[in-house]
């Protein structure tokens, strides 16, 4: 009996070791990939743009060294293992913490920011939020390009970037842990490649469209990266309003909508399956919310003899809030409170699931509303009747079970609870109720709109509150909880097994 117990202990110990060999070998690849990524902004130097080469070269070399060491220590070619959703959550958390930290170094060396501000800028980039603590008018072109690259990569996510370029045993767990709950194709790797193709294809179209609309090539690249990733970083002080150009605003609106659209719907769009697109509920929610809120905000903000300009401003601000992008054409400081409240609600709702957008997501909001209807309907049905509730997702019907609804309820509860905790911290600091609601809704929803609270002079604890909000908003709460719990349980199990053995 003791022999069997020892064999079981060794087997369990070996399983945990193999899991973490796989996890740390993937982290090694992430580090090496990030090392290459840190060199990409230096392309701008070939176009005579100014910038400190060492601000990127030093962290790049450091990342290469860390990645190489991890691969040499943990890579096992003979017996890699597939990762579960919980294992994938561990990889996602460790990867995102690492890239946010290493990506903050250029801001430390080039812009001479303190650690909190540098990390804030990095997290805002990777989470595609767009809140900023730097003065873009005084920043080098290399730094501006770096910020846009962060948002482009953050919008795709590391799971998609890595799985679309390498072959490895990381599987569905890693893909799903980063918010990709839908597969476009039968295989995970094929789905990741397709997502990356769609994302890159729209980005190239965006660059060409911006050039045609009158932007410079440099600004076209940056704004296409950030509009499609629903990030909102810009190269000018007044965001899209700097150009006062209707064609540029139209291009931006189209890119923001494409970025916030479920990749499964974008895939149907490329396949020209228009009937199945309109079956998907997120399109209908988007249209309904957009029409209603544009009408309300236009009415609330209209000025004498300026209906056209008020409508134009309302359309842009509604789309930028609902898609959680954060670009703006006007200052919100003069807007009436009801208009600000509508924008806050849109930021909390957010874009489509399996997109680059943040927020609670329209899919979950629709399910919450639909579940009320289903519950009322069930009370009037005969006891013997059996009804299977479903909605359209991608090309097929998706049947809704109790477990799925429980996940939706839990997510929304955690989101709202975190939102009120963040708002409370702002209120205790002394900010007004309106400013607190708006600013933390923007951070948690990874939006990037601001009423002036966020900046280089903001209290450190406020910036850290927003950092945690952006991080949780991008990785969607449950993934973070899965990862932390998995790390704790594995460590506890490993220690227990070592002691028994």
Buried (B, 14 or more C-beta within 10 A) or exposed (E): EEEEEEEEBEEBBEEBEBBBBBBBBBBBBBBBBBBEBBBBBBEBBEEEBEBBEEBBBBBBEBBBEBBBEBBEEBBEEEEBBBBBBBBBBBBBBBBBEBBBBBBBBBBBBBBEBBEBBBBBBBBBBBBBBBBBBBEBEEBBBBBBBBBBBBBBBBBBBBBBBBBBEEEBEBBBBBBBBBBBBBBBEEEBBBBBBBBBBBBBEBBEBBBEBBBEBEBEEBBBBBBBBBBBBBBBBBBBEEBBBBBEBEBBBBBBBBBBBBBBBBBBBBBBBEEEBEEBBBBBBBBEBBEEBBEEBBEBBBEBBBEEEEEEBBBBBBBBBBBBBBBBBBBBBBEBEEBEEEBBBBBBBBBBBBBBBBBBBBBBBBBBBBBBEBBEEBEEEEEEEEEEEEEEBEBBBBBEEBEBEEEEBEEBBEBBEBBEEBBEEBBEBBBEBEBEEEBBBBBBBBBBBBBBBBBEBBBBEBBEEBBBBBBBBBBBBBBBBBBBBBBEEBBEEBEEBBEEBEEEE
